[in-house]
Amino acid sequence: MKKLKYSSVFLSGALVSMALTSCSDDFLKEKRNYDNVSTEIYNYYEGADGRINDLYYWCNPNIQGATGGRLWQFVSMGMVEEQTQSTEEYAGLNVFVDPQTDLNTVSGTNQSPDYFQGGNAYVMSNSTWGRIRSVNETIAGIEAGTLSEGEKSELLGQAYFFRAWCYYQLFRFYGGVPIIRTVMDPTEGSVVPRSSASDVVAFMVADLNKSAEMLRARTVESRWESADYGRVTSGAALALKDRILLLWASPLFNRSNDKARWDSAYATAKADLNVINQCGFGLAYEGNPGKNGSNWAKLFLDGANNPEAVYVSLYNTTVPDLTPDYQRNNTWEQQIRPANTLGNNGKTPSAMIVDLFPMRDGKRPASYTSYTKTEPSAIPYDSDHPYLNRDPRFYRTFAFPGAYWRFNGDPNTSTSCNPYTGDKYILWNYVWYNDPAKYNDPKSSDSYGADNLLGSVHGMYVRKFSDDLDVNASPNYVFQTEGKAVGFRRCNTPTMEIRYTEVLLNLAEAACGAGHPDEAVQILQRIRARVGYTADNNYGLSANLSGDQAACMAAILYERQIEFAYEGKRFQDLRRWLLFDGGTGFAGIGATPLTGWGGNTCTWLGFKPLNGQRRENMEFRLQDAYNYTDGTSGRTWTVTSANPEERDASNPDPIIKLMKRAERDAYAVDPSESIVKKPFAEQLDNLTAFYNKYLVRKNLKGDGYDSNNLPQYINFKPRYYILGLTQSAQINNPKLEQTVGWEDYQTGSPSGTFDPIK
């Protein structure tokens, strides 16, 4: 088989072809326009394969498209966008959780995000329905062509996967949507009404079963060639099906807690696991956790043949703009790296998620007042030193003042004054102030960051997925100090939409819901063993999980929250389990009420609803005695010498004026214990001595304040759990009934009549 090729054109006719790989930039040797073609193309394997590769390009998740704003094409991938920013992971009151915004479906102010239709200018790039049409056209062409049955199965198996994937994107936000199986003529009468949610589920399941069976010969009984890494497999099809059935069993759609749905999800996922395993997937680094979660961090960086990567998107290191037909870089590393590494300035985790991570015994901090049906940790949580005694994944998810965060490159240029080469880089992101009135003002961040961070500083940094030199000696990026790809922009780290850990946690959740908590607990134990927990303390799990279904389910959801932080999964879990308000508000909008789980999922789980809470940020400032009080700000740092000590003579950092850099750096911590040759616990105690002498935690404004300067709180409204159809969607298809609780353009009614969950 030829190498996997992704190519297509916009409807305007502009060719867009790309080569994607985590292994080589030479991924596409022949660019072709495979759209708007004669049906004859389906009689030739190369032509039909080109149309399939077209679907990969348009349908695969792409982190480049998830940098903010409306996600027409892309799932949430942990960026600061409207889905992830509605969770504990980032602060900021966006469209879904802003108490001063009431989303509607009428064109104009505060229109609900449109994941249903998308833009009309570029149908393939912006519209789910354009992609579904392309899939249907490809299916019809291959089925009618003259290829062998084996070739047809291989190609159609991929096409059916992508049709189900596109429908899953619609279903999770809208429930029942129109089912379109064929290529429809764009005429006035060719409109299709919404199908029931149950019919859409059956349709997706059927497509994914077809996909799995058709791909069996290529992915179960044998394997794709190495050049085809990234193609979907029977395992990917079944894993997506299992995710859909779990969603169908969850409270969002299963409001009476119909046990038959849990039984179906459980039996299916358990049977599918054998096939997923036969495809070569498994728990990466199982039995080999490494130092303080090092191998857990590495599993996100591995390329071809990564057993964790059940459904993966690939990228390359091609220079932007120079070869636009091929260039597709993973922008995450550039986004999260601090400004003094030539990164984009980093991402700020909320104080809420930092404070809720488990302690080193695996249990939640006693101060975390959610999931209270699980046992709290006996280890006190010290919020002034949040890095102490935490779950190993904490140190691979966040970066804080005094943490080694090494990389392969030198960010020092003729115009910069960055203090380190990459292989010695330490993040010192404490701050100082020059106005005592601002020391403890949470609304003031008029501070100056250490080590040339100055005004471009965050109190904590997201570190998840980072290509850390300590865990990956052969980085996936090409570091540059000049040109069109400064910093880490040329990066080919794959992104995993479905990884094997999710397959297991989906099975655990289904097992718990179906009444098999022992199996769920065994899966949790297995996942926690991978990061270093042992049977000595039951892998950090509460002792009551096997006998208390609610506690077991709470433990699973908490594990998902930690394991999948910044992977774009949390918003969907909050929606699935109605965790903004427990599902108590459906009656007020005329929707099917929640009768299962005692009528309130939050109460049942022991989870504090997100509605009514605030997410703040944090920073570590110098103690009062070390700040400037004479108006000296030190915004600049003059480059005077290549010698570090001479350069520091102009450094405005008050700490560097007290001690040499090497003295300060002796407090830094290295979780891999490769640079600092001491047990990590000793390193953390040493860092604490520095904090105690020089630093203090300051809480910073995260979520907003109103016009009267009063704090605002999360308010996710009941009708947001299932979105309504925009006015333009109803105009384009007059047969579309509006979702209950949303304004109906067709009838003028303030509320639609379509029940999206039946």
BELPE-V339768 format. One record per helix or strand. SS is the DSSP state (@ for helix, = for strand). FROM is the first residue (numbers start at 1). LEN is the number of residues. If there is no record, write none. Layout:
ss->SS from->FROM len->LEN
ss->SS from->FROM len->LEN
//
This chain:
ss->= from->6 len->4
ss->= from->15 len->4
ss->@ from->39 len->5
ss->@ from->45 len->15
ss->@ from->63 len->3
ss->@ from->84 len->3
ss->= from->104 len->1
ss->= from->111 len->1
ss->@ from->123 len->4
ss->@ from->128 len->17
ss->@ from->149 len->26
ss->@ from->197 len->18
ss->@ from->216 len->4
ss->@ from->226 len->3
ss->@ from->234 len->16
ss->@ from->259 len->20
ss->@ from->291 len->8
ss->= from->309 len->5
ss->@ from->332 len->5
ss->@ from->339 len->3
ss->@ from->351 len->6
ss->= from->359 len->1
ss->= from->364 len->1
ss->= from->376 len->1
ss->@ from->383 len->3
ss->= from->390 len->1
ss->@ from->394 len->4
ss->= from->398 len->2
ss->= from->403 len->2
ss->= from->410 len->1
ss->= from->421 len->1
ss->@ from->422 len->3
ss->= from->426 len->2
ss->= from->431 len->2
ss->@ from->436 len->3
ss->= from->448 len->2
ss->= from->454 len->1
ss->= from->461 len->2
ss->= from->477 len->4
ss->= from->487 len->5
ss->= from->495 len->5
ss->@ from->500 len->14
ss->@ from->517 len->13
ss->@ from->535 len->6
ss->@ from->545 len->3
ss->@ from->549 len->15
ss->@ from->570 len->7
ss->@ from->586 len->4
ss->@ from->597 len->3
ss->@ from->601 len->5
ss->= from->617 len->6
ss->@ from->624 len->3
ss->@ from->644 len->7
ss->@ from->661 len->5
ss->= from->669 len->1
ss->@ from->680 len->15
ss->= from->695 len->6
ss->= from->705 len->1
ss->= from->711 len->1
ss->@ from->718 len->4
ss->@ from->727 len->6
ss->= from->739 len->2
ss->= from->752 len->1
ss->= from->754 len->1
//
